[in-house]
Amino acid sequence: MNITTSLIHGDDHLHWDAAVTPSIAQGSNWELPSTEVLAQVATEPLYPYMYNRKGNPNHEQVAAILAQLEGGERALMTASGMSAVSTLALALVQAGDHVVVQRSIYAGVSNLCHNVLPRLGVECTFVDQTSTESFETAIRENTRLVLLETPSNPLLEITDLPAVAEIAHAAGAYVATDNTFATPLNQQPLALGSDLSWHSCTKYLGGHSDLLAGAVIGSQELIDRIWHTHEVLGGVLAPFNAWLLLRGLRTLSVRMARHNANGLALARALATHPAVSAVNYPGLETHPGHKIAAHQMNGFGGMLSFTLAGGFEAASAFVTGLKYAKHASSLGHVGSLVIHPAAMWGAAMTPQELRDAGVDPGLIRFSAGIEDEEDLVEDVLHALETSGRP
């Protein structure tokens, strides 16, 4: 079954009634026919017809599609992307273990590795994701997990997934890759050597900024192991949000084609503008990671970032000068979204952490929506003209 067809029909076998659109399984618990059945399903991972913390029919439908999209055996749905990565980390590491994490990564993951895992006796080492050698140097005998994100948030840096996976596996460590920016349509981490692929489904997979959800995809053995920790932590996806996510997935292939095209068009327009000192988009041949991205990605996505030469003030003026792009956190919406990372993450990260992450005061992160390409480019260029130059 083609990936586009899977988005629409990948859960057909899991519909329990004749409704064309799957029904919402809103109930929190299910009647069981006997104590024998109870004994059988009480500890069965992801069983959908007992209690929602264990599983839910709408979870099962979405998970079936995501497993197909990523080429995994199983998927676990969670309440958010951070719930997904936090749960998988806590399932796979313990006190005395070591984690390697790339330096340019989502701020929430940086916080997890700087402030949460160390309190539990887990040491984390941050490395330059563009240097395969930095991973090799950081690996230790007690390294159990390597956390990756490519393209990265917010600098769109590229990690060589097969090369890093080979290094990690040689040391007996698991590799988990955040595939949120790329989506399974543009990149398949499992096929490239990762053991797990995880998502903030709130973004592109949902696509409409009306739900919070996360997912982890991998082998049945690993997902079942993570599920046991998930059941304890309780980061459960609401049935209605699972149903909204299912609806969003139906149009993912159509939406991503537009996101990809608009992202590239904006990057090309910005690359030659005098008010812009740098453009981060792996689809540009001038991007340092373009060659690797072209090898491991089918499309380059709708996310880009760029630095305004005028610094913090110019970035603030640019954001307020846009007509179509909304000044809002998150990304992957059908409409364009823009954020000023230095302003957004300044409260969660220290100045040194921002510098280590490469977040310049003039950096803009732009999530290209599916608007008309010419309208979108015109809006961005007009905002640049009104934001002033150094």
Beta strands, then each sheet from edge to edge (+ up, - down):
strand 1: 74-78
strand 2: 98-102
strand 3: 123-127
strand 4: 143-149
strand 5: 174-178
strand 6: 196-200
strand 7: 214-218
strand 8: 276-280
strand 9: 303-308
strand 10: 326-327
strand 11: 337-339
strand 12: 363-367
sheet 1: 1+ 7- 6+ 5+ 4+ 2+ 3+
sheet 2: 8+ 9- 12+ 11- 10-
end
